[in-house]
Amino acid sequence: MKRLEGKVAIVTGSARGIGKAIALRFAAEGALVMGVDVLADLGEQTAREVVAAGGRMRFLAGDVSAESDVRRIVKSVLDEHGQIDILVNNAGVQKEAKITDVTVADFYAVVNVNLLGAVLFCREVLPGMVARKSGAIVNMSSVLGWVADPLLPVYGATKAGLLGLTRNIAITYGPDGIRCNAICPGDVDTELNQVYFEAHPDPAEFRGRVEREYPMRRIASTDEVAKAAVFLASDDASFVSGGHLLVDGAILSRIYEL
């Protein structure tokens, strides 16, 4: 039996990158995937790819930072399917700047998507999970929830915030049969990471330097992160809650290279 057979899963940020990979993996494992993104054309394209591969997916355009959109999306899924078994808070943005150059507008742009969006979806999804005494939430944090990058102070702060949110939900709703975990990827081969590379004078040289920092001498693929999400969302992780899973190629295990 497929590991997510019969489950209804919301995956935010599903149009591309890690979210798209999660949608594809979840559908392959039997879940009915409800994808959410502001990128409507790419989101619909992801849904078509899932269906072409034999899976089930519906795309719902919306802004995770807009309370009305989140309520509309969750209500739509519940009205149509009666349950939400899995929530993956994956939507994320970043703005590169040292803390002295961060604008208020950029601060809210990052916080509202990365952290507020996860809070809003958890708030709307949890009552139904509590009523059914079952549910799994996966929050996409980052190694930058633990360590720092000089150009990503607000992004790192939101990823640390997601770790705190993960623990809070795990202890608050564990008695109701709900698990909540976080994934902390290192660098992943996504469009978002490419934007980060391109913020440097020589993007190819900088990417190579980043890859050499990893003991595995490469960055992760989106599918490698998606496989971790499948595990945490499935019954294979039935006693795993309140924690974080590093998908970082061992980069946090080192201090420096001799």
Secondary structure, 3 states (H helix, E strand, C coil): CCCCCCCEEEEECCCCHHHHHHHHHHHHCCCEEEEEECCHHHHHHHHHHHHHCCCEEEEEECCCCCHHHHHHHHHHHHHHHCCCCEEEECCCCCCCCCHHHCCHHHHHHHHHHHHHHHHHHHHHHHHHHHHHCCEEEEEECCHHHCCCCCCCHHHHHHHHHHHHHHHHHHHHHHHHCEEEEEEEECCECCHHHHHHHHCCCCHHHHHHHHHHHCCCCCCECHHHHHHHHHHHHCHHHCCCCCCEEEECCCHHHCCCCC
